[in-house]
Amino acid sequence: MPSDTADRLAIRALIENWALWRDARMWDRFRTVWHKDGEMWATWFQGSHEEFIRVSQEGYERGVRIMHMLGGMSIDIKGKRAIAQTKMTISQRAPVEGVICDVVCTGRFYDFLEKRRGKWGIVLRRLAYEKDRLDPVDPSADLKLDQALLAQFPEGYRHLAYLQTKIGYKVKRDMPGLDGPNLDALYAKGEAWLKGRRL
């Protein structure tokens, strides 16, 4: 068995717990997957994990429903640091132009992790958004999108951003996608992290 098997299992459990505990709103348990300085960067939020918890709670109380499903995972470990990439799907339901819709976005969690005092934790979670789609929950509904607004967002999360903008979030417009300079920059940041550089 490889010498880093225990570390890989711990990281995998941490990432799987992130998705379950976040979606189930088990915030005390959710906090345990982060280091104290851990940050979350998503389309609609960039900041500390504690602030992420707060705004997620507030959003839920307003009816925001965001769920996550996980797929395969790749973990690179170098000493006390790791980069984990996890295939994932974000699904969100909300009214769009008066029609209840589901948006589904497929991409990757890209996690910067560190082992401190024997415990792995997330220092930074970034995402790569690869493709998405938006569908009325009622397939017979007549949905018309504002094409000018839709075109303002990157292709990988265009419909997710449209929905999130319509419910009041300010969406970051330069998140990494399936390819391109923003993804290249994220990879370079990951390589630097594994070499011991600061974020």
C-alpha positions as CSV (number, residue, x, y, z in Angstrom):
1,M,0.0,0.0,0.0
2,P,1.4,3.5,-0.9
3,S,2.8,5.4,2.0
4,D,0.4,8.3,1.5
5,T,-2.8,6.2,1.5
6,A,-3.9,7.5,4.8
7,D,-3.5,11.1,3.6
8,R,-5.4,10.4,0.5
9,L,-8.3,8.8,2.4
10,A,-8.4,11.7,4.8
11,I,-8.5,14.2,1.9
12,R,-11.2,12.2,0.1
13,A,-13.4,12.0,3.2
14,L,-12.9,15.8,3.8
15,I,-14.1,16.7,0.3
16,E,-17.0,14.3,0.4
17,N,-18.0,15.6,3.8
18,W,-17.9,19.2,2.5
19,A,-20.6,18.4,0.0
20,L,-22.9,16.5,2.3
21,W,-22.5,18.8,5.3
22,R,-22.9,22.0,3.3
23,D,-26.0,20.9,1.5
24,A,-27.5,19.5,4.8
25,R,-26.6,22.7,6.5
26,M,-24.7,20.9,9.2
27,W,-22.5,24.0,9.8
28,D,-20.6,22.9,12.9
29,R,-19.4,19.8,11.1
30,F,-18.9,21.8,7.9
31,R,-16.4,24.1,9.7
32,T,-14.2,21.1,10.5
33,V,-13.1,20.6,6.8
34,W,-11.5,24.1,6.7
35,H,-8.5,25.6,8.3
36,K,-9.2,28.8,10.2
37,D,-7.9,30.9,7.3
38,G,-9.8,28.9,4.7
39,E,-11.4,30.7,1.8
40,M,-14.1,29.8,-0.7
41,W,-14.3,31.3,-4.2
42,A,-17.4,30.6,-6.3
43,T,-19.4,32.5,-8.9
44,W,-21.5,34.3,-6.3
45,F,-19.1,34.5,-3.3
46,Q,-15.4,35.0,-2.6
47,G,-14.3,35.2,1.0
48,S,-13.7,33.4,4.2
49,H,-15.4,30.1,5.0
50,E,-17.1,31.7,8.0
51,E,-18.6,34.4,5.8
52,F,-19.6,31.7,3.3
53,I,-21.5,29.9,6.0
54,R,-23.3,33.1,7.0
55,V,-24.4,34.0,3.5
56,S,-25.4,30.4,2.7
57,Q,-27.6,30.4,5.8
58,E,-29.1,33.8,4.8
59,G,-29.7,32.5,1.3
60,Y,-31.4,29.4,2.5
61,E,-33.8,31.5,4.6
62,R,-34.7,33.5,1.5
63,G,-35.4,30.3,-0.5
64,V,-32.0,29.8,-2.2
65,R,-31.5,26.1,-3.0
66,I,-28.1,24.9,-4.2
67,M,-27.0,21.2,-4.2
68,H,-23.8,19.4,-5.1
69,M,-23.0,16.0,-6.5
70,L,-19.4,14.6,-6.6
71,G,-17.7,12.4,-9.1
72,G,-14.1,11.2,-9.5
73,M,-11.2,12.7,-7.7
74,S,-7.5,13.2,-8.3
75,I,-5.1,14.2,-5.5
76,D,-1.5,15.4,-5.8
77,I,0.4,15.4,-2.5
78,K,3.8,17.0,-1.8
79,G,4.8,16.9,1.8
80,K,2.2,18.7,3.9
81,R,0.4,20.2,1.0
82,A,-2.0,18.9,-1.6
83,I,-4.1,19.8,-4.6
84,A,-7.3,17.9,-5.0
85,Q,-9.5,18.1,-8.1
86,T,-13.0,16.6,-7.9
87,K,-15.5,16.3,-10.7
88,M,-18.8,17.9,-9.4
89,T,-22.2,19.1,-10.5
90,I,-23.9,22.1,-9.0
91,S,-27.7,22.2,-9.3
92,Q,-29.8,25.2,-8.3
93,R,-33.5,25.8,-8.5
94,A,-35.1,29.3,-8.7
95,P,-37.6,31.4,-10.6
96,V,-36.1,32.7,-13.9
97,E,-38.2,35.3,-15.8
98,G,-41.2,34.1,-13.9
99,V,-40.6,30.4,-14.5
100,I,-39.3,27.9,-12.0
101,C,-36.1,26.5,-13.4
102,D,-33.3,24.1,-12.6
103,V,-29.8,25.0,-13.7
104,V,-27.1,22.3,-13.7
105,C,-23.4,23.2,-14.0
106,T,-20.7,20.6,-14.4
107,G,-17.1,21.3,-13.5
108,R,-14.4,20.7,-10.9
109,F,-13.6,21.6,-7.3
110,Y,-10.0,22.7,-7.2
111,D,-8.8,22.6,-3.6
112,F,-5.6,23.8,-2.0
113,L,-5.1,21.7,1.1
114,E,-2.5,21.7,3.9
115,K,-1.8,19.3,6.8
116,R,-1.4,21.3,10.0
117,R,-0.9,19.6,13.4
118,G,-1.7,16.3,11.8
119,K,-5.0,17.4,10.3
120,W,-5.8,18.1,6.6
121,G,-8.0,21.1,5.9
122,I,-9.0,23.3,3.0
123,V,-7.0,26.5,2.7
124,L,-8.7,27.7,-0.6
125,R,-11.4,26.2,-2.7
126,R,-11.6,27.3,-6.3
127,L,-13.8,26.0,-9.0
128,A,-13.5,25.4,-12.8
129,Y,-16.9,25.7,-14.5
130,E,-17.0,23.5,-17.6
131,K,-20.6,23.5,-19.0
132,D,-24.1,24.2,-17.9
133,R,-27.7,24.3,-18.9
134,L,-31.0,25.7,-17.7
135,D,-34.4,23.9,-17.9
136,P,-37.9,24.8,-16.8
137,V,-39.1,22.4,-14.1
138,D,-42.4,22.3,-16.1
139,P,-41.2,21.4,-19.6
140,S,-44.3,22.9,-21.2
141,A,-43.5,26.4,-19.7
142,D,-42.6,29.2,-22.0
143,L,-39.2,30.6,-21.0
144,K,-37.6,33.5,-22.7
145,L,-34.1,34.7,-21.6
146,D,-32.5,38.1,-22.0
147,Q,-29.9,37.1,-24.6
148,A,-27.9,40.3,-24.0
149,L,-27.5,39.5,-20.3
150,L,-26.8,35.8,-21.0
151,A,-24.0,36.7,-23.4
152,Q,-22.2,38.7,-20.6
153,F,-21.2,35.5,-18.8
154,P,-18.5,33.0,-19.6
155,E,-19.8,29.9,-21.5
156,G,-19.0,27.4,-18.8
157,Y,-21.4,28.9,-16.2
158,R,-23.5,31.2,-18.4
159,H,-26.9,29.9,-17.3
160,L,-25.9,29.5,-13.6
161,A,-24.7,33.1,-13.6
162,Y,-27.9,34.3,-15.3
163,L,-30.1,32.6,-12.6
164,Q,-27.9,33.8,-9.8
165,T,-27.9,37.4,-11.1
166,K,-31.7,37.3,-11.4
167,I,-32.1,36.4,-7.7
168,G,-29.8,39.2,-6.6
169,Y,-26.2,37.9,-6.5
170,K,-23.3,39.7,-8.0
171,V,-21.5,37.1,-10.1
172,K,-17.8,37.0,-10.7
173,R,-17.2,37.0,-14.5
174,D,-13.7,35.7,-14.8
175,M,-13.9,32.2,-13.2
176,P,-11.9,29.4,-14.8
177,G,-13.7,27.3,-17.4
178,L,-13.0,24.3,-19.6
179,D,-9.9,25.9,-21.0
180,G,-8.3,29.3,-21.4
181,P,-6.0,31.7,-19.5
182,N,-8.0,31.7,-16.3
183,L,-7.7,27.9,-16.0
184,D,-4.0,28.1,-16.9
185,A,-3.5,30.6,-14.1
186,L,-5.3,28.3,-11.6
187,Y,-3.1,25.4,-12.6
188,A,0.0,27.6,-12.1
189,K,-1.2,28.6,-8.7
190,G,-1.7,25.0,-7.8
191,E,1.8,24.1,-8.9
192,A,3.2,27.0,-6.9
193,W,1.3,25.8,-3.8
194,L,2.8,22.3,-4.1
195,K,6.3,23.9,-4.3
196,G,5.7,25.7,-1.0
197,R,4.8,29.2,-2.2
198,R,2.2,31.3,-0.5
199,L,-1.2,31.9,-2.0
